[in-house]
Amino acid sequence: MSRKLNFSSGPAALPEPVLQRAQAALWDLDGTGIGILEHSHRGKAFRAVLERTIAALREVGGIGEDFAILFITAGATHHFSMVPQNFLGEADTVDVCHTGVWSAKVMAEARRYGHVHVACSSAPAFDTTPTVQTYSPSPRYVHYTSNETIYGTQWHAPPANPPAELVCDASSDLFSRPLPLAGHGMIYAGAQKNLGPSGISLVIARKDFLATRRPGLPPLADYMTYVDEGSMYNTPNTFGIYMIGEVVAWIREQGGLAAIGERNTRKAALLYDCLDHSKVWRAHAKPGSRSNMNITFRGTTPALEAALIARAETAGLSGLAGHRDVGGMRASIYNAFPEDGVHRLVQLLHDVERDA
Ligand SMILES: *Cc1c(COP(=O)(O)O)cnc(C)c1O
């Protein structure tokens, strides 16, 4: 059976050479005679996997020793509560850049611990990343979502002049372009968009920022536990760490983050160009705020959208329906999604428009 073109927003398409390597490693990791799922996390073979994964992340991401790299057995949603639990006292305020569904969840969780100030908002259309932020006098940190997976917007530069450390949910664009580490206290991401399987998150955080967390937290809720124990306080998601390492090694083979970022921009431009020249399809996000990862769009009629979905399924293009909360269409084209697949979607958009 042939594989489909998978436009899923996450879990999402992974690089095929990585999937093939992982198939072999399930059976026998690195010639050890034991599969990756079966190795003890304390053994030499897994140690080597962990070390090479962190080394690849540092090299490809340009991440220095002032930043910790942590693996946490939970999705990005876990950090919506864990970040304020660690950093937001009752009297503290977090400034949030509100750009959609994810930042709404960030704010709801932060309010359990302290105060929330909306530094900027693109509600209700959520079709931009606001250029002007109004910060509170002394926020504890400033949170933004670098890529709004559901509405299809992306910050092309982090929020300007933050008065405190930036904390970024980069779940859907981490390692899709060069990392903007400056000004950041923490960047976190669930792995299942660009980096690996679901159920594991990657945290890249300044060690001195982490050290300012509130004391007395339960060990698995305390970021410093992961620093002190090398993400091995308890049994980590060994397979997830293995997969992240292989995906990042694949990114290195593709020429690194600058090269993959250029390719992602080119892929997305093919689609936006098609949408902007169409009489029946319309991109949701405004130019300047458009995501290179999730291209959201609508047809002029529901019938047109239904026709596109139906013809896409027949042609082996899967996962184009928009998020259940916002409707419309969404093409998620992360790192591993092939350029040729984007050309096939563009052709289909033309075909459905012609036949309408
Ligand atoms: C997918 C996603 C999440 C949620 O990830 P989970 O693994 O389901 O917790 C959070 N933020 C963004 C930006 C996402 O794209």
PDBQT file of the ligand as one rigid body, heavy atoms in Angstrom, charges set to zero:
ROOT
HETATM    1  C1  LIG A 401      -0.315  21.106  19.164  1.00  0.00    +0.000 C 
HETATM    2  C2  LIG A 401      -0.095  22.312  19.986  1.00  0.00    +0.000 A 
HETATM    3  C3  LIG A 401      -0.239  22.297  21.384  1.00  0.00    +0.000 A 
HETATM    4  C4  LIG A 401      -0.765  21.096  22.159  1.00  0.00    +0.000 C 
HETATM    5  O1  LIG A 401       0.096  20.035  22.186  1.00  0.00    +0.000 OA
HETATM    6  P1  LIG A 401      -0.295  18.756  23.106  1.00  0.00    +0.000 P 
HETATM    7  O2  LIG A 401       0.808  17.807  22.811  1.00  0.00    +0.000 OA
HETATM    8  O3  LIG A 401      -1.624  18.252  22.616  1.00  0.00    +0.000 OA
HETATM    9  O4  LIG A 401      -0.350  19.190  24.514  1.00  0.00    +0.000 OA
HETATM   10  C5  LIG A 401       0.023  23.462  22.086  1.00  0.00    +0.000 A 
HETATM   11  N1  LIG A 401       0.425  24.572  21.453  1.00  0.00    +0.000 NA
HETATM   12  C6  LIG A 401       0.563  24.626  20.098  1.00  0.00    +0.000 A 
HETATM   13  C7  LIG A 401       1.009  25.884  19.458  1.00  0.00    +0.000 C 
HETATM   14  C8  LIG A 401       0.299  23.494  19.345  1.00  0.00    +0.000 A 
HETATM   15  O5  LIG A 401       0.441  23.534  18.011  1.00  0.00    +0.000 OA
ENDROOT
TORSDOF 0
